[in-house]
């Protein structure tokens, strides 16, 4: 019902299934999905926390919990949720990507680039991560990456090591996959010029 846009009906069905079997983590995850689509974020967070309590190794639940916590501006908790999802499932592309978005939003550029590099390592054609990496490269001025993007409107350039960190992250990414014969330029070759 929820997938057809009938959130109220889907909510009633999930709540009914939880009455019958209250120990089903996926039912709580479905409840969280429905609450999230209804913009009932607090209830969605509670549902995901319940799913995690029932199944502590549920990487998808941790990743989505991170999204919800970021929306509530609970950045430290969101980071913890993403990192737990990654620890549980090291190839969880969404958790790496969302952690990168969080790192960028909190001014941690080096860590953001590392996350995007990890995403492109796991999924070389991931369009959003490629776009964000190229976006970071496009913000360079005088050999510097900004340490604060301010929504790309008023970047601040006061970290001379930023370019080194960015290139180091790309080098680490390339060293992880020598068999794929990827280079930094193959990642950036399709980029539009800034």
VEXPALUM-820279 format. One line per field, with one value per residue (C-alpha): residue in three letters; x, y, z. Coordinates in steps of 0.2 Angstrom, whole numbers, plus 2048, in hexadecimal, padded with zeros to 3 digits. Layout:
<nodes>
residuo	ALA, ...
xx	X, ...
yy	Y, ...
zz	Z, ...
</nodes>
This chain:
<nodes>
residuo	UNK, UNK, UNK, UNK, UNK, UNK, UNK, UNK, UNK, UNK, UNK, UNK, UNK, UNK, UNK, UNK, UNK, UNK, UNK, UNK, UNK, UNK, UNK, UNK, UNK, UNK, UNK, UNK, UNK, UNK, UNK, UNK, UNK, UNK, UNK, UNK, UNK, UNK, UNK, UNK, UNK, UNK, UNK, UNK, UNK, UNK, UNK, UNK, UNK, UNK, UNK, UNK, UNK, UNK, UNK, UNK, UNK, UNK, UNK, UNK, UNK, UNK, UNK, UNK, UNK, UNK, UNK, UNK, UNK, UNK, UNK, UNK, UNK, UNK, UNK, UNK, UNK, UNK, UNK, UNK, UNK, UNK, UNK, UNK, UNK, UNK, UNK, UNK, UNK, UNK, UNK, UNK, UNK, UNK, UNK, UNK, UNK, UNK, UNK, UNK, UNK, UNK, UNK, UNK, UNK, UNK, UNK, UNK, UNK, UNK, UNK, UNK, UNK, UNK, UNK, UNK, UNK, UNK, UNK, UNK, UNK, UNK, UNK, UNK, UNK, UNK, UNK, UNK, UNK, UNK, UNK, UNK, UNK, UNK, UNK, UNK, UNK, UNK, UNK, UNK, UNK, UNK, UNK, UNK, UNK, UNK, UNK, UNK, UNK, UNK, UNK, UNK, UNK, UNK, UNK, UNK, UNK, UNK, UNK, UNK, UNK, UNK, UNK, UNK, UNK, UNK, UNK, UNK, UNK, UNK, UNK, UNK, UNK, UNK, UNK, UNK, UNK, UNK, UNK, UNK, UNK, UNK, UNK, UNK, UNK, UNK, UNK, UNK, UNK, UNK, UNK, UNK, UNK, UNK
xx	800, 80E, 817, 807, 806, 7F9, 803, 7F5, 7F0, 802, 804, 7F4, 7FB, 80C, 805, 7F9, 808, 811, 803, 804, 817, 81F, 830, 833, 841, 83C, 82A, 831, 83C, 82D, 824, 833, 832, 820, 822, 830, 826, 818, 825, 823, 836, 835, 82A, 835, 845, 83C, 837, 849, 850, 844, 849, 85B, 857, 84F, 85D, 86D, 876, 869, 874, 866, 85D, 86C, 86F, 85D, 85E, 86D, 863, 855, 861, 86A, 859, 856, 867, 86E, 87E, 889, 87B, 879, 88C, 88B, 87D, 886, 896, 88D, 884, 896, 89D, 88F, 890, 8A0, 899, 889, 88A, 87C, 884, 894, 88C, 881, 890, 899, 88A, 88A, 89D, 89B, 88D, 897, 8A6, 8B1, 8B6, 8C4, 8B9, 8AB, 8B7, 8BD, 8AA, 8A7, 8B6, 8B1, 8A0, 8A8, 8B3, 8A4, 89A, 8A5, 896, 88D, 887, 884, 895, 89E, 895, 89A, 8AC, 8AC, 8A4, 8B1, 8BE, 8B5, 8B6, 8C8, 8D0, 8E2, 8E6, 8DB, 8CB, 8BF, 8BD, 8AC, 8A1, 892, 886, 893, 88F, 89D, 8AB, 8B9, 8CB, 8D6, 8DC, 8EC, 8EB, 8DA, 8E0, 8EC, 8DE, 8D3, 8E1, 8E6, 8D4, 8D4, 8E5, 8DF, 8D0, 8DB, 8E6, 8D8, 8D3, 8E3, 8DA, 8CD, 8DB, 8D2, 8DB, 8D5, 8D3, 8C7, 8BC, 8BC, 8BD, 8AA, 8A9, 8A3, 8B0, 8AC
yy	800, 80C, 809, 80E, 81F, 819, 81D, 81C, 80B, 805, 80C, 802, 7F2, 7F3, 7F8, 7E9, 7DD, 7E4, 7E0, 7CE, 7CC, 7DB, 7D3, 7D6, 7E3, 7E4, 7E9, 7F7, 7FC, 7FD, 807, 813, 814, 819, 826, 82D, 82F, 837, 844, 83D, 83C, 83A, 82A, 824, 826, 81C, 80E, 80C, 80C, 7FE, 7F4, 7F6, 7F1, 7E1, 7DE, 7E7, 7E2, 7EA, 7F6, 7FD, 802, 80B, 814, 81A, 81F, 82A, 833, 836, 83C, 848, 84F, 853, 85B, 84E, 84C, 843, 835, 835, 832, 824, 81C, 81D, 816, 808, 804, 804, 7F9, 7EC, 7ED, 7F5, 7F5, 7FF, 80C, 817, 818, 81D, 82A, 831, 832, 83C, 848, 84A, 84D, 85A, 862, 863, 86A, 85A, 85B, 84E, 841, 845, 843, 832, 82C, 831, 828, 819, 81A, 81B, 80D, 802, 808, 811, 819, 81F, 830, 83A, 836, 839, 84A, 84F, 84A, 854, 862, 862, 863, 871, 87C, 87D, 88F, 893, 880, 880, 877, 880, 87A, 882, 882, 88B, 884, 888, 89A, 8A1, 894, 897, 893, 892, 880, 87E, 86B, 868, 864, 858, 84F, 84E, 847, 83B, 835, 832, 829, 81E, 81A, 816, 80B, 801, 7FB, 7F8, 7EA, 7F6, 801, 810, 821, 832, 838, 82A, 82F, 841, 83F, 841, 851, 861, 86F, 87B
zz	800, 804, 7F4, 7EB, 7F5, 802, 811, 81E, 817, 818, 829, 82F, 827, 82F, 840, 83F, 83A, 849, 855, 84E, 84E, 858, 857, 844, 840, 82E, 833, 83E, 82F, 824, 831, 831, 81E, 81F, 82D, 823, 813, 81E, 825, 836, 83A, 84C, 84B, 83C, 847, 855, 849, 842, 854, 858, 848, 84D, 85F, 858, 84B, 850, 83F, 834, 82A, 81F, 82F, 835, 825, 824, 836, 832, 824, 830, 83E, 832, 82D, 83F, 840, 84C, 842, 84F, 851, 83E, 83B, 848, 83F, 82E, 835, 83E, 82D, 825, 832, 830, 81D, 816, 805, 80A, 7FC, 803, 814, 80D, 802, 810, 81B, 80E, 80C, 81F, 820, 812, 81B, 82B, 823, 823, 811, 812, 81A, 80D, 7FF, 806, 807, 7F5, 7F0, 7F9, 7F0, 7DF, 7E4, 7E8, 7DA, 7CD, 7C4, 7D3, 7CC, 7DC, 7E3, 7D3, 7D2, 7E4, 7E1, 7D1, 7DA, 7E7, 7DA, 7D1, 7E1, 7E1, 7E0, 7E0, 7E4, 7F3, 7F7, 802, 814, 815, 806, 80D, 800, 7F2, 7F4, 7FE, 800, 80C, 807, 816, 816, 80B, 80F, 807, 7F6, 7FD, 807, 7F8, 7ED, 7FB, 7FC, 7E9, 7EA, 7F8, 7ED, 7DE, 7E9, 7F0, 7DE, 7D4, 7CA, 7C3, 7BC, 7C1, 7C1, 7C8, 7B6, 7B2, 7C0, 7BB, 7A8, 7A5, 7B0, 7AA, 7AB, 7BA
</nodes>
